Amino acid sequence: MSRKQPQRNQHAGPPRRRSRRRPIAMALGLGLAAAALVPVAAGAVGDDGGDPDSKSSKSSTSKAAGTRGAGLPYTEYEAEDGTYKGKLLEAEPTRPHGKTNFATESSGRKSVQLDATGDNVEFTSKAPTNSIVVRNSIPDAAGGGGQEKTLSLYADGEFVQKLKLSSKHSWLYGSTDEPEGLTNNPGGDARRLFDESHALLEKSYPEGTKFKLQRDEGDDAAYYIVDLVDLEQVAAPAEKPAECTSITEYGAKPDDGEDDTKALQAAVTDDQNGKIECVWVPAGQWRQEQKILTDDPEDRGTHNQVGIRDVTLKGAGMWHSQFYTTTPPHEAGGINHPHEGNFGFDIDDNTQISDIAIFGSGTIRGGDGGAEGGVGINGRLGKGTKISNVWIEHANVGAWVGRDYSNIPELWNPGDEVQFSGMRIRNTYADGVNFTNGTHNSTVTESSFRNTGDDALAVWSSKYVKDPATDTGDNNTFSNNTIQLPWRANGVAVYGGSNNKIQNNSISDTMNYPGIMLATDHDPTPFGGTTTISGNELHRAGGAFWNADQEFGAITLFAASSDIPGVTISDTVISDSTYDGIQFKGGGGNMPGVKISDVKISKSNNGSGILAMASARGDATLSNVEISGSGEEDITIEPGSQFKINQ
């Protein structure tokens, strides 16, 4: 592969410092009514004026019509909301990040630390469950590389089992905000402190069960930090469809620790060539040490850049049919680019993958000699590819959709009507799902993202395409997704393209960047048509980055290099932002005609409800915008700004 995936890490612009501020009432002679602001009681930020400190992420199987976020199959429990014996960790007011800040990296910006034998966290289940996920942090090994420890699980006072916890995939060190500058070698400041452990329990427990995570004798980590727990009633493994052929018929054996790549590749190749109708992955742990792809018979390029096509692969469920790798991607060898890793699937066209898990072996993004974490799903993806109910964890990127035109021009086939649904993408070192290189008419919906190391969801309308005038990132939609705790970059970002939509998502606890950002850095094709931001909720979003010199709002528009026209923001709830609720940030571009309607902004802790920075140019019109509890002015236009706010 000749192209290295661009690292979108420079949001250039003047440092944002708190200095002379000009409130709109002074600058434009407008009162709140003239600015279309409706006075509300402090704390009225939910769909119905609810609690501004709402965790927003506690979800269950059912979902009422119009609810923001995904209809998740699990219920989430915050450690600090239960009964606990231990130390409560709470973030500082500015929620600093990158200096071993456990609370900043915690959901709700709170977690519980267990230091002594007998310390515990207890909570009562709201639904039946037979599985558990624990978001936790334990110390790194003294020399790096992580360690494994146990924590005890009880149900109604009875011991259930020891849960296995690991710090192998957490703990990145360094004072730089450049992701490639971080290292796995201990020393100094650290970030990406948390990881997750999961287990299927031996039986189902009814609603009302009191679960307890307790530090017992033998649970001997120096400390345990518990952030949250997910409880889910996992269905039994699905039966093999009659039309499918199992990978066991090609020699794969579950749970034996041997590499099953050859069998999996052979089955996929037979399906691609029409010899079988679909590939079946039974329940089991399947070891995969090479990417599934199509071996290029012409050997074009330094690395293989041909994916699979016309393949259907089905599993017994993401909790049951699980692929895993034990080799770090940069050590695995193989014919594909080491950046793309040794797990997952390279897809070129018309492929359906469902009901499996892909667990990578990544521990870093680009540091320590260029080591990478691998990509779960990558390639051109082409027309009509559908990925559903797939769990991806410990990858550099969950799914990178699109290849450069220069990567075998005759195979140019940008994503079109690509669909991701029911995804569970966790603990990555870069993006969750990125639509790039001309991907259009594509969607991500009803999916959950947690602890991504770059944008959880992004449209990057790059110019590495056949024709930048026509091969643009258009008509893509991110809807009804739950995004939590990106440890770097945004919840959702759009870089150029036309008529993209961000709708009905729940975004919480971004550590240093906006919950939603529209930007023209990274040299995208121009914005066009209407970019729609509607029906979203953002809690505890925004933060400070780039040596804390730049402070980002919960929603930020950044015209770094060219204009961002045609933006609408509507029916949106923004609460408990670290800095501003909505921020306009300038560079070389203009932001004309922004329309903001039916928006509630509450508790912008260290900033304004709406801020136009000194560098900003353009205008916004407000209609039925409610702002309360701002740390600074409700609306501020900084001195020198060429941005106007109108009714």
N, C-alpha and C positions, 0 to 999 in steps of 0.2 A: 504494500500500500504506500503510494508516494506521498499522500497527504497526511499530515498530522492534524488531528482534530484541533481546530483553533481553541485557544483558551480565552474565553470571554471574561477577562478579569480586570479590565481597566475602565472604570467609569470616571473618566477624567473630568476635571472641572475645578473651579476655584474652591478652596477650603471653605466650609461652612462653619463659621464661628458665631456665637451669640454676641451681637453688638447692637448698633443703632437699628431700631426697628420702627417701622412706620405703620400704625394701625390704619385700616381702611377708613374708619370714621373720620380720621384726621386728613388722610391723603385725598379722599374723594368727596368729603363733605356729606357722607352718607351715614344714616343711622342704621340700626339693625333691620328695621322694616324695609328701608330702601334697598338694602343688600339682600333682600329675600330671606332673611334669617327669622326663624320663629323661636321665641324664647321657650325653653323647656326646662323641666326640673333636672337638677344635676343627677346623672346616672341613667337618664333615659336613652338607652342605646340599642336595645334589642329590637326584634321585629315588632314587639308590642310595648316598647319602652321598658325593657327589662333590665336586669342587673348588668352594670358595666364590667363587672369582674367575671362574667360568665366564662366558664372554661370552653364552651362552644364545641368541644370535641367529644363530649360524652354521647355516644351513639349506640343505637340498638338496631335490631333487624328491621323493624318497620320504620317508615318515614312518612310523615304527613305531607300532603301536597303543598308545594311551595317552600318546603324546608330547604335551607341552604346546606350545602355539603352533601356527602355521599350517604346513601342508606347502607350503613355498615353492618356486617353480620355479628359484630361483637359489641359488648358494653365496656366502656372505659372508666376506670376508677383512679382518681388522683390520690397519691399517698397521703398528702396533707389534709385531705377531706375525710380520711378515715380516723380510726382511733390508733394512736401510735405512742410507743415508748422509744424515744430517740431525740435527735436534735433537728428542729425545723430549720431548713436553709431557705432564705429569702433573698431575692436579687436586690441590688442597690437601685436607687431611683433612675439612674441612667442606663442600667442593665449592661454594664461593660462586658466585653467578650474578648476571648483570646488570651486571658491571663489566669487560666485555671479557675474559671467562674462557674461553679457547679449550678448555682441557682439560675443564672442567666440561661444556661442550657437546659433548664427544666421546664416542663409543661406548666403553664400558669405561673412560671418563674418562681416556683416553690418545689421543694422535695424534702425527703426525710432521710437523715443519716443515722445508721445503726452502728454504734461503736462498741458496745459491750454485749456480752452474752446475755440473752434474754430480751434485748431490744427487738422491737417488732412493729409491724404495720398491720392493722386489721380492718376489714371492711365486709359489708354484707352484700351478697350477690342479688341483683335485681332480675335475674333470669337464670334458667338452667344453664349449666356449663359442663363441658368435659375437656376443656383446654385452658391454658394460661400463657400469656405473654407478659414478661416483666421487663420494663425499661429501667436499666440500672447502671451504676458505675462502680467498678472495683478498681483498685490500683493496678498500674502497669507492673510488669516484672522489673526488677532493679536494673537489668541491662536492656530493657525493651523487649518487644515481641509478645507482650501480654502474659497472662497467667489464667488458670482455671481454678475456680473456687465453688463452693456450694452454699446454698441458702435453704433453710427448711420451710416447707409448706405444710400448713395445718388446715383442716376443715372441721368446724364445730368442735375444736379442741383436740381432734384426733390427728396424729401424724399421718401425712399423705406420702410425701417423698422428699428427697433432696433435689432441688433444682440446680442444674449446672449453669454457672455463670462464667463468662470469659471476657477478658480485656484485650484479646488479640487484635480486634478490629477497631479499637478506639485509641485514644491518646496519640495525637499529633503535636509535635513540639516546634517552637520557634516564635520569634516576635514579629515576623513578617506577616502581612496579609496576603501575600502572593501564595497561592496554594501549592505551586511547585517548589516553594522555598521551605515548606514544612518537612519534618523528618520523623521517623519512628524512633530515633535515638534519644533517650531521655536527657533532659536538661533544660532548665528555664521554664518559660511559660508554655502552657499546654491548652489545647482545645479539642473538640470532638471527643468529649469525655464519656459519653454514654453509648451503650449498645443494648441489644435486646436478647433475652433468652426465652425460648418457647418450649412447651411440652404438651403432648396429648396425655390426659390423665387416664387412669385405668377404668374409671367409671364416670357416670354423669352425676352431678350434684344439683339438687333442686334450688329453685329460687329461695332466697332467705338464708342460704348457707353462709356462715361466718368463716371467711378465709383469713388466714394469718400468715404473713411472711416473717419468720423469726430467725434471729441469729442464735444458733444453738452451739453447744460444744462441738468442735470439729469444723464449724463454719468459721474459718480462721483467716479471712482477708483482714487487712489492717482496718478497713471500714467497708461498709456497704451503703450506697446511696440508692434509695428506691424513689423513682419518679412517678410511675404510673403502672397500672396493670390492665390488660385486656382479658376479658373472659368471653368465651365463645362456645356455643353448642355446635360442634363440628359434626356434619352428617357422616354416615358410614361411607366407605369407599364406593364409588360408582362401579357398576358392572361394565365389562367390555362390550361395546357395541358389536353387533354381529358382523358388520361390514369391515371391522378393523382387524389388523394383524398385530399381535403383541411383539414387542422387542425381545421377549424371551425366546421367540422362535428363531431369532438371529444370534442367540447365545448369551444374551444379557442375563445376569443373575442378581436379584436384589439382595442388599444387605450383606454382601460378602466382602466389601472393601476393594474389589478388583475393578479395573477400569472398564466401563461398558461403552466407551465411545465407538468402537468399531461396530458393535451391534446396532447402536442407535443410528450411526451414519448409514449403515447398509439398509436399514429399514426405511429411513427417510429417502435415500436414493431410489429405492424400489418404488416408493410412492410417487416420487417425482417422475419416474419413467413409466408410470402407469401399470406396474406389475401388481401392486396392491392398492386398495381403495383408501386406506388411512392407517396411520401408525397409532398403536395403543401402548401407553405406558402404565402398567399396573401399579398398584400400591407398593411402595418400597423406597429404599434409599439407593439411588443409582449414581455411581461415580462417573463423572465426565471430565476428561482432562484435555480435550481438544474441541474447538468450535465446530458446530455442525454447519456445513457449507457445501458448495459445489466446486470440486477441484477443477480449476481452469485448464482445459486440455492444451491451450495455447501458451500457458505460462506467461500471460501478459503482465508486466509490472514486476517489481521486486517481491511483492507479497500477493497472495491470492485475494482477489477482489470480486469474486463471483459468489452470489448467494443462492439459496434454494428457491424454488418456485413451484406453484401448484401442489403444495403439500398440505395435508391435514394431519395434525397430531393432537391426540386427546389423552388426558390423564384421569385418574380416579378422584382428583381433588387436590387443591394446593397443599393441604395438610398431609396428604397420603403419597402422592407421586412426586418425589423430590430428587432433583439432580444436585449434586454437590461436587466441588473440586477441592483438592488438598494442596495443589501446587500453585505458588504465586505466579500470576500471569506472565511476568517478565522472565520467568525461569522455565516456562513450559515448552518453548519451541513451537514447532508447527508451521504450516505454510501461510497462515494469515498473519496480519500485522500484530506484533505483540501488544500494541496499544488496545486492540480489540479483545484480547484475552483468550483464555482457553476454556471458556464455558459459554453456554447459551447458543444462539442461532444467528447466522448471517442470512438475511432474507432479501431476495430480489423482487418477488412478485407473488400476488395471489396465494398467500399462505395463511392457514388458520391454526393457531396454537391455543389450547385452552386447558385449564384445570391442572396445572403443574406448579412446582416451585423450582427456582434457579438460585442456588446459593453459591456465590462466588468466593474467592479467596483473597480479595483485595485488602490491602492495609494502608494504601497511600495513593496520592495523585501526583505523579511526576517527580517527587523528591527522591532523595537517596539514589542518585544515578539514573534518573528517568524511569524508575519503576512505576507501573500503572496498575489500576485496579480491574481492568477489563470491562466489557460491555455485555449486558444480558441479551438484548435484542439490538441488532444493527444491520445496516445495509440500505439498499435503495427502497425496499419494501413495496414499491410499485403500486399497482391497482388492486384495491379490494382486500388487502391483507387485514386480518382481524386477530387481535390478541386479547384474550379474555380470561379473567380469573387466574392470573399468573402472579406469583409471589416472587419478587426479585430482591435479593439482599446481598450486601458486601460486594457490590460492583462499583466500578468507577462511575458508570452511567447505567441507569436502568434500561432505557431505550433511546438510541440515537438514530433518527429517521432521516436518511438521505446520505448520498455519497456525492463527492465533487464530480462534475462533468468530466474532468480530466482523468478520473479513475475508470478507464476503459470507456471512451466516449460512445462506442457503438452499443453499449448496454445502458445508456442514459434512460432512466425510468423513475422519475421522482414520485414520491408518495402521493397517491390520489385515492380518496375515500378510505384511507387507513383508519381503523377503529381500535381504540384501546378501551376496555371496560372491565370493571371489577378488579383492577390491578391493586397490588399491595407492594409498594416499593419503599424499602427501608434502608437506612444506614449506608448511603452511598458516599462517594468522595467527590462527585460532581453531579450532573443533572439527573433528574428523575426521568422525564420524557422530553426530548427536544425535537421539534419539527423543523428541519432545516433543508437547504438545497432544493427549494422549489416545492416542498411538501404543501399540498393544498386540499381543500374539501375534506379535511380529516378531523378526528375527534378524540378526546380523552374524556371519559365520563364515568361517574359512579366508582371512583378509585380513591385510594388513600396513599398519602406520601408522608414519610416521617424521617427527619434527620438526613435530608439530602445535603450534599456538599456544594451544590450550585443550584440554579433555578429548578424548583420542583417540576414546573411545567414551563416550556418556552416555545415560541415561534421565533426562529432566527432566519429571516429572509435574506440569506447570504448571497453574494455575487459569484460564488464558485459553481455556476450553473451554465447551461448551454447558451441561454439568452437572458441576461439580467432584466431586459425590458418585459419579458413575458413569463419567465420561469420564476415566479415570485410566491412568497408564502401567503396565500389568499384563502379566505373563507374557511379558516380553521376554527374550531370551537373547543374550549375547555369548560365543561359544565358539571355541576354537582359533584365536585371532588372535595375531599377533606385533606388539607395540607397543614402539617404541624412541624415546627421546629427545624426549618432549614438552618443549618449551622454556618452556611455561607450563601450569599446572594438572595434571590427573591423567591417568594411563593410562586407567583406567575409573572412571566415577562414576555413582552412582544417587542422584537427588534425589526421594524419595518414590515412591509407587506400590506395587504388591503383586506378590509372587511372581516377582520378577525374578531372573535367574541370570547369574553371571559364572563361566565354567567353562573350564578347560584353556587359559588364555591364558599367553603369555610376555610379561612386561612388564619393561623394563629402562631404566635411566638417566633417570628423571624428574628434572628439574633443580631443582624447588622445591616440589613437591607430592607427595602419595602416588601409589603405583602404583595402588591401589584406594581409593576413598573412598565412603562412604555418608554423606549429609548432609541436613539439613533447612533449610539456608539457601536463599535464592531462593524462599521461600514456596511450597513444593510441596504437593500433596495428601498426606495422611498415608501413612506406610509401613503395609503390612498383609501378612498371610500370612507366608510365609517368603522372606527374601532370601538366596540361596545364593551363597556364594563357595567354589568347590571346584576342586581340580586345577590351580591356577595356580602359576606360578613368578614371583618378583619379585626382580630383581637390581639393586642400587645404586639403590633407590627411596627416595622421601622427599626432604625438603630444607627450606630456610628461605625464607620469603617475607614480604611486607608489611614491608619495611624490615628483613628478617631477624629480626623480632620473634616470628614464629610458626614453630616447627619441627614439621614433619609426619612421621609415621611412614610406613613402606612401605604398610601398610594402616591407614587411619584411619576411625573412626566419630565423626561430629561431630553431636551432637544440638543443633543451634543454636537451634531454635525449637520443636520438638515431638519426640515420642518416635521412637525407631528400634527397634521390637520385632522378634522373630522372625528374628534373624541367625544363620546357621551359617557357620563357616569351617572347611574340612576339606581334607585331602590337599593341603597347600600348602607350598611351599618359599619361604623368605624369606632372602636372603643379601646381605651387604655393604651393609646399609641405611645411609644417611647419618646418620639419627638412630634412632628406635625401629623395631622390627619391626612390632608392632601397637600402636596408640595409641587410647585412648578420650578424647575431647575433648568437654567439655560446653558447654551454653548454657542454653536454657530447657527442654530435653527430657531424657528418661530413655532408657537403653539396657538394657532388662531382658532377661534370659534368653539372653544370647549363648552359643552353643555353639562351642567351639574344639576340634577333634580331629585327630589325625594331622598335626600341623604341625611343621615343622623351621625354626627361626630361628637363623641363624648370623651372627656378626660385625655386630652393631648398633653401628656405629663410634663414634658420639657420643651414644648413648642406651642404652635398656634393650631387652631382648627384648620385653617387654610393659610398657606404661605406662598407668596410669590417672591422668589429670591432676587437679589439685585441683578443677576445675570439673565433673568427670564424675560422673554418677549412674547406677546400674544394677548389673548383675552379669554375670559370665561364668563358665562352667564349663569346665575344661580336661580333656582326655583324650588321653594319649599325645602330649604336647607336648614337643619337645626344643629346648633353648636352649643355645647355647654362644657364647663369644667376645664377650660384650656389653661395650661400652665403659663402661657403668655397671652397675647391678644387673640380674640376669636378669629379675626382675619388680619393678616399683616402683609403689606407690600413693602419690601425693603427699599431703602434709598437707592436711587439709580435704576430701579426696575422699570422696564418698559412693558409691563404686564398690567392689564386692566381687568377689574372685576366688576361686572354689571349685573343689574337685576334682569 
